[in-house]
């Protein structure tokens, strides 16, 4: 298990002729936040439902806190909090009653139950909603209450499917802060989202899934390093862009030079030494250098590169 | 803290003893319009009935309590057998449609606790509605013509049967997930319940039975006990069926179901056995009743047990391997079509044995008739399933197999006559029992003396033999294999 809090090994789930999850394997360490990225229908929700013990794989297994989701789902349920991509609220129920019900459902009794409900209400900052009907809340507030429901029994692992969907920008920032706080408290978090820029800020690692198969796992930088042997660089000079383009194309290891808004972008096949040497040659050649920068690739670049299509 | 708050806190602490589902449902119910309407309407109707009863008592010299009580019981029956079961259906259906059931599933609540919680919530609703009508019931007693014991028994019987109806509707709500189809099931169940109420209204007026001719006091209590036991056992089985629909596939829901349905079968056997001290004719009739009721029960059980998956979930297999001193007994109750076949055969043996002990006439024709019931069950459930498993081992879910079995039975019932009239085109429209009907179990069993007289006995015997071979084949296919072969990497292992 390598100390991983969540470990998936060769999960397969087939619906009729569709292989929704195909030999999926990855792991998440304790206190880590893993972003699960993929197109609609890529297999994210199916994988998460299996981890939440709501579905059963035809092959493979997953262990959460050392318990198999197939063989010991009851134990798994005690240490996970699951938030699906819908709010799941009850009619004629106040926020406090809603949280109270889930606290009871997790076998919290008496003072422990009241403490859990009050603790979650404080943590989520929803004290003023306590006596409001949960079905009458806005989508963003429902999401907030739903996250509260998922953490009511203080689970060690959180499985959050599209938790930031439906949230306005302010609510997203608050939500991101909550996630980081939960991770800081030692919770292991697996979350999927379509908003890739947000995942970059929330997640320690990512797993990219496409057509049921995991394409890559690790930190964004690690995956990009694996994917790209060439560095992406950009240079801007005060004058003589045409001469610079010819100069760059003559340099060893430089390919794919192109102009982007007055900057020349190019790829360099090599490491730090080759990059230092190239800068030295540029200066020696007398180019009036204004900028020389490495292009920092983000999660969106990674996703597009891996899946060869825009994120949805 | 005020005394009121302290009391509320105390009550809230005590509510920990209740199922979380009950607490939630009751909170929702008291705010829901449905409950307010049914509560208000029943109060208004009961008030009207009570006034009418009182006015009639003033005007006439006789007692009007019995009439008032009957009218109130009709009102309560409508609530108990329609309003409350519909509430149960809608409670679980809404949870499924709104997907809140998934959220409950990932808590510490097991599917059984969820179903029992839903049922208990309906019980609380029933108690509230019954309590609301209690003053009017008391009034009917005071008006005379009805005794206290009858009132209490009637209410208890109605309460239990209302819970039974709620359990049926809870099970029905687990059958289909789509909004449209569950609506169809709901409508069909509602119509069925309405017909049941219309046709079986006398079943809910036990005081008629109590004073009825030919039924002694002891017989009444015995019949009541049997009915109530049957009600409880079938209610438990409906709860178990609903549980099996909500549970994940790796959970062993088969063992409790098989135990539950065995209890139901044993209840039928016990009913028949209660005639052991009666006259020879009564015992013979009881043996016949046992064969028919037990046979029907076994046919339904076999349809599910024999078509069960041969594969057993890995988790269940691991549980089975742990071993216990009850292993020998649990063998028949554990999942897998092979064990399912053995489970049905053992009950068939019991049915034939008890019926033979009961029937003192020792008529060989009756014995063969009872064996034929078992033969047809074996044939129609065993042969298609065995052939399917042999010819297409990797295809066919239990549902597919059940449909195949039912289609085959329907074809056996209809096809002989269709072929006879369409293909043969006889000049005379003849519904006489003939050789062509030997495929049809219902006609064979109805015209059994004819089968014996015409020397066609060998056909049911052949069916029985084929069925037994198929059952033995299924048991062989589902036999225990060495551990290494039995646990592949996935969640499912071959049985």
Interface residues (C-beta under 8 A of the other chain):
Chain A: X10 X12 X52 X53 X54 X55 X56 X57 X58 X59 X60 X61 X70 X71 X72 X73 X74 X77 X78 X80 X82 X84 X86 X88 X89 X90 X91 X92 X93 X97 X101 X102 X104 X105 X106 X107 X109 X110 X113 X149 X153
Chain B: X13 X16 X20 X23 X24 X27 X28 X31 X32 X98 X99 X100 X102 X103 X104 X105 X106 X107 X108 X109 X110 X248 X249 X250 X251 X314 X315 X318 X488 X489 X490 X491 X492
